Amino acid sequence: MNVISGAVHRPGTAGYDARRSGYNLVIEHRPAVVVEAVEVDDVTAAVRAAADAGLPVAVQATGHGPSLPADGALLIDTAGMSGVQVDPGAATAWVAAGVRWQQVIAAAAPYGLAPLNGSSPVVGAVGYTMGGGIGMLGRRFGFAADHVRAVDLVTADGRPRRVTADREPELFWAVRGGKCNFGVVTAMEIDLVPVAQLYGGGLYFGADAVPDALRAYAEWTRSVPDEMTSSVLMVDVPDIEAAPEPLRGRYVMHLRIAYCGSPEEGERWVAPLRDAAPRLMDTVAVLPYERVGSIHHEPTAPGASYNRNVALGALDAGAVEALLAAAGPRAGAPFAVELRHLGGAYARPPAVPNAVGGRDAAFSLSSMSLAAGADLDALRAAHDGLHERMRPWRTAGGLLNFLGVQDATVGTVRAAFDAADYDRLIAVKATYDPDNLFRVNHNIPPRRSS
Ligand SMILES: Cc1cc2nc3c(=O)[nH]c(=O)nc-3n(C[C@H](O)[C@H](O)[C@H](O)COP(=O)(O)OP(=O)(O)OC[C@H]3O[C@@H](n4cnc5c(N)ncnc54)[C@H](O)[C@@H]3O)c2cc1C
């Protein structure tokens, strides 16, 4: 390990405790060792050391997407790999493994450009993109993984590789969508898109207004253009000072809007939603893209969260009523639910094919509970109940990036991909990681298992 320039932490040290935990505390990782990587050579040395010692390799950038406990693994902490370089002429960005979206957004904005980031600017750009990436401009431009030009990664043999559409195309296909199964990504080159502002923000409806607002939303999504990306969160807002006063301590439906066409058209598209029911609060307005994170306004402080996800093939009237019954204001459900409108460019094949699953989904449906001190078995049963209720509208699987710890099973991961693509992913895995060194993740094993 003496060739590693970053710090190496063993159990019982302060550094170990600081670096093994991240944003979502639902899992407590107990790795054999934590390696803080600051350059590619650190990753190469760490992967080789793990392979020699027979330890699995786990990777953490921010801790927003835990899957399995990294117990007994060599955990590579990529947070120190923090470079971003924008090429405004080519409209691309080179992004290192530890970068959070807010850094890329800030670096691209002076040129009137934007990355295909998601709802929270503090999520890691690389982990998000390799898992597909369902973003704030997604219905217009597709998955973030559809706009990756090159991936630098260290494979299980300890070799750093640059893969592109022309160089090792099978691995390039797999890593864009197959996530962390094929190596430790040290950097990626991505497209930026010419978006400097949005017509965006949130419409907030109180409990009495939720049924009308949700019905109107479902109807509205049938005709909106690809420039309109939107989602809905139905949640019990805690009675805390950090929550805006009109929402505090209330059941709220937060309808999020991100329109990347002209503000005038955006306002016209949003008008029927404003008319659907009385609003508690309305923040939808012209927004510099740099403030895109204010649309979802997600918490940034670490906490324990239990998340599950399924995809819906449709959100018809029956699905809306089923969702209201399971998670609406009178359901008393121990979870919040989030619908994200997909379709549009998500459904279209990218210029360079990749492994991203879920293109046939019309909506993503996530359920989320605070997990600190909670009975996880009871939560599991409650979330299962929601999924069961929504079964008539579900597609085969969920969206990989939104799968939680409960979903880190071979069957659930398999269901997140098209069947033929999954077989192809297994073949790529068998070529590049036959011993499944990278298995502390939503895993694709190198051999088919039942
Ligand atoms: C508040 C919140 C908002 C979110 N919003 C969105 C959204 O809008 N759209 C969306 O698609 N997803 C979203 N996600 C999901 C998120 O994209 C995934 O959880 C993603 O994996 C997080 O990556 P990370 O690096 O930040 O997290 P980490 O927990 O650090 O990493 C997650 C996993 O990614 C893998 N990984 C990370 N970096 C590397 C690397 N360099 N090489 C190999 N593997 C790596 C690891 O296996 C790790 O287990 C959100 C999650 C949260 C908690």
PDBQT file of the ligand as one rigid body, heavy atoms in Angstrom, charges set to zero:
ROOT
HETATM    1  C1  LIG A 501     -31.079  12.943  -2.372  1.00  0.00    +0.000 C 
HETATM    2  C2  LIG A 501     -30.841  12.069  -3.572  1.00  0.00    +0.000 A 
HETATM    3  C3  LIG A 501     -31.216  12.529  -4.828  1.00  0.00    +0.000 A 
HETATM    4  C4  LIG A 501     -31.007  11.732  -5.950  1.00  0.00    +0.000 A 
HETATM    5  N1  LIG A 501     -31.424  12.191  -7.160  1.00  0.00    +0.000 NA
HETATM    6  C5  LIG A 501     -31.242  11.423  -8.258  1.00  0.00    +0.000 A 
HETATM    7  C6  LIG A 501     -31.694  11.864  -9.532  1.00  0.00    +0.000 A 
HETATM    8  O1  LIG A 501     -32.256  12.940  -9.662  1.00  0.00    +0.000 OA
HETATM    9  N2  LIG A 501     -31.512  11.046 -10.587  1.00  0.00    +0.000 N 
HETATM   10  C7  LIG A 501     -30.861   9.841 -10.476  1.00  0.00    +0.000 A 
HETATM   11  O2  LIG A 501     -30.683   9.162 -11.485  1.00  0.00    +0.000 OA
HETATM   12  N3  LIG A 501     -30.426   9.409  -9.284  1.00  0.00    +0.000 NA
HETATM   13  C8  LIG A 501     -30.605  10.166  -8.182  1.00  0.00    +0.000 A 
HETATM   14  N4  LIG A 501     -30.191   9.709  -6.972  1.00  0.00    +0.000 N 
HETATM   15  C9  LIG A 501     -29.542   8.402  -6.909  1.00  0.00    +0.000 C 
HETATM   16  C10 LIG A 501     -28.038   8.548  -7.172  1.00  0.00    +0.000 C 
HETATM   17  O3  LIG A 501     -27.799   8.920  -8.495  1.00  0.00    +0.000 OA
HETATM   18  C11 LIG A 501     -27.357   7.215  -6.922  1.00  0.00    +0.000 C 
HETATM   19  O4  LIG A 501     -27.579   6.830  -5.599  1.00  0.00    +0.000 OA
HETATM   20  C12 LIG A 501     -25.866   7.286  -7.218  1.00  0.00    +0.000 C 
HETATM   21  O5  LIG A 501     -25.347   5.985  -7.188  1.00  0.00    +0.000 OA
HETATM   22  C13 LIG A 501     -25.145   8.128  -6.197  1.00  0.00    +0.000 C 
HETATM   23  O6  LIG A 501     -23.788   8.161  -6.497  1.00  0.00    +0.000 OA
HETATM   24  P1  LIG A 501     -22.768   8.743  -5.423  1.00  0.00    +0.000 P 
HETATM   25  O7  LIG A 501     -21.415   8.528  -5.958  1.00  0.00    +0.000 OA
HETATM   26  O8  LIG A 501     -23.185  10.105  -5.055  1.00  0.00    +0.000 OA
HETATM   27  O9  LIG A 501     -23.047   7.829  -4.154  1.00  0.00    +0.000 OA
HETATM   28  P2  LIG A 501     -22.135   6.699  -3.483  1.00  0.00    +0.000 P 
HETATM   29  O10 LIG A 501     -22.995   6.088  -2.426  1.00  0.00    +0.000 OA
HETATM   30  O11 LIG A 501     -20.841   7.234  -3.077  1.00  0.00    +0.000 OA
HETATM   31  O12 LIG A 501     -21.964   5.656  -4.644  1.00  0.00    +0.000 OA
HETATM   32  C14 LIG A 501     -23.058   4.881  -5.027  1.00  0.00    +0.000 C 
HETATM   33  C15 LIG A 501     -22.559   3.663  -5.732  1.00  0.00    +0.000 C 
HETATM   34  O13 LIG A 501     -22.010   4.076  -6.966  1.00  0.00    +0.000 OA
HETATM   35  C16 LIG A 501     -20.825   3.366  -7.217  1.00  0.00    +0.000 C 
HETATM   36  N5  LIG A 501     -19.766   4.305  -7.542  1.00  0.00    +0.000 N 
HETATM   37  C17 LIG A 501     -19.648   5.575  -7.121  1.00  0.00    +0.000 A 
HETATM   38  N6  LIG A 501     -18.552   6.114  -7.671  1.00  0.00    +0.000 NA
HETATM   39  C18 LIG A 501     -17.969   5.158  -8.414  1.00  0.00    +0.000 A 
HETATM   40  C19 LIG A 501     -16.808   5.093  -9.212  1.00  0.00    +0.000 A 
HETATM   41  N7  LIG A 501     -15.996   6.126  -9.364  1.00  0.00    +0.000 N 
HETATM   42  N8  LIG A 501     -16.499   3.943  -9.842  1.00  0.00    +0.000 NA
HETATM   43  C20 LIG A 501     -17.295   2.855  -9.693  1.00  0.00    +0.000 A 
HETATM   44  N9  LIG A 501     -18.412   2.854  -8.952  1.00  0.00    +0.000 NA
HETATM   45  C21 LIG A 501     -18.748   3.992  -8.325  1.00  0.00    +0.000 A 
HETATM   46  C22 LIG A 501     -20.480   2.534  -6.007  1.00  0.00    +0.000 C 
HETATM   47  O14 LIG A 501     -20.751   1.175  -6.223  1.00  0.00    +0.000 OA
HETATM   48  C23 LIG A 501     -21.436   2.990  -4.949  1.00  0.00    +0.000 C 
HETATM   49  O15 LIG A 501     -21.925   1.920  -4.226  1.00  0.00    +0.000 OA
HETATM   50  C24 LIG A 501     -30.400  10.460  -5.829  1.00  0.00    +0.000 A 
HETATM   51  C25 LIG A 501     -30.027  10.000  -4.552  1.00  0.00    +0.000 A 
HETATM   52  C26 LIG A 501     -30.252  10.788  -3.448  1.00  0.00    +0.000 A 
HETATM   53  C27 LIG A 501     -29.885  10.257  -2.100  1.00  0.00    +0.000 C 
ENDROOT
TORSDOF 0
